[in-house]
Amino acid sequence: PSVRGFVAEALGMIGDPKAVEPLIQLLDDGDSGVRKAAATGLGSIGDPHAEGALRKAANDGDDEVRYAAEHALEVLARKKDESSSS
């Protein structure tokens, strides 16, 4: 994986909401591994502001990126359901 991919993974693991915008930008990276890591990171953070970008990434030409984006959207939906039921 590239350095950008490792950075995207690290940002997601840290979970800081400040990482959402940089990760959204990485969803447009030319490297599919970076896009996948960005989608995974956005799912880990769980910020609803990423939903639109993740929906776009769910139509990516790369299967792994699509899967990561779809999974992240599922995580966002669960968090939304949890917050509305409490």
C-alpha positions as CSV (number, residue, x, y, z in Angstrom):
1,P,0.0,0.0,0.0
2,S,1.0,3.6,-0.6
3,V,1.9,6.2,2.0
4,R,-1.5,7.9,1.3
5,G,-3.2,4.5,2.0
6,F,-1.4,4.1,5.3
7,V,-2.3,7.7,6.2
8,A,-6.0,7.1,5.4
9,E,-6.0,4.0,7.5
10,A,-4.3,5.8,10.4
11,L,-6.8,8.7,10.2
12,G,-9.7,6.3,10.4
13,M,-8.2,4.4,13.4
14,I,-7.6,7.6,15.3
15,G,-11.2,8.5,14.8
16,D,-10.9,12.2,15.0
17,P,-13.8,14.0,13.3
18,K,-11.3,16.5,11.9
19,A,-10.1,13.7,9.6
20,V,-13.5,13.5,7.8
21,E,-12.8,16.2,5.2
22,P,-9.3,14.9,4.3
23,L,-10.7,11.3,4.0
24,I,-13.5,12.5,1.8
25,Q,-10.9,14.1,-0.5
26,L,-9.0,10.8,-0.6
27,L,-12.1,9.1,-2.0
28,D,-11.2,10.7,-5.3
29,D,-7.6,9.5,-5.2
30,G,-6.2,7.7,-8.3
31,D,-5.1,4.7,-6.2
32,S,-8.0,2.3,-5.4
33,G,-6.2,1.2,-2.2
34,V,-6.3,4.8,-1.0
35,R,-10.0,5.1,-1.8
36,K,-10.7,1.9,0.0
37,A,-8.8,2.9,3.1
38,A,-10.5,6.3,3.0
39,A,-14.0,4.7,2.9
40,T,-13.1,2.3,5.7
41,G,-11.8,5.2,7.8
42,L,-14.9,7.2,7.2
43,G,-17.0,4.2,8.4
44,S,-14.8,4.0,11.5
45,I,-15.3,7.6,12.3
46,G,-19.0,7.4,11.6
47,D,-19.6,11.1,10.8
48,P,-22.9,11.6,8.9
49,H,-21.3,14.4,6.9
50,A,-19.5,11.7,4.9
51,E,-22.7,10.1,3.7
52,G,-22.9,11.8,0.3
53,A,-19.3,11.1,-0.5
54,L,-19.6,7.5,0.5
55,R,-22.7,7.1,-1.7
56,K,-20.7,8.3,-4.6
57,A,-17.9,5.9,-3.7
58,A,-20.4,3.1,-3.6
59,N,-20.5,3.4,-7.4
60,D,-16.7,3.3,-7.7
61,G,-15.2,1.2,-10.6
62,D,-13.3,-1.0,-8.1
63,D,-15.1,-3.8,-6.2
64,E,-13.2,-3.3,-3.0
65,V,-13.8,0.4,-2.9
66,R,-17.5,-0.2,-3.5
67,Y,-17.6,-2.8,-0.7
68,A,-15.8,-0.5,1.7
69,A,-18.1,2.4,0.9
70,E,-21.2,0.2,1.3
71,H,-20.0,-1.1,4.6
72,A,-19.3,2.4,5.8
73,L,-22.8,3.5,4.8
74,E,-24.2,0.5,6.8
75,V,-22.2,1.7,9.8
76,L,-23.6,5.2,9.4
77,A,-27.1,3.9,9.2
78,R,-26.7,1.9,12.4
79,K,-25.3,4.8,14.2
80,K,-28.2,7.0,13.0
81,D,-30.7,4.3,14.1
82,E,-29.1,4.1,17.5
83,S,-29.1,7.8,18.1
84,S,-32.8,8.2,17.0
85,S,-33.9,5.3,19.3
86,S,-32.3,6.7,22.4
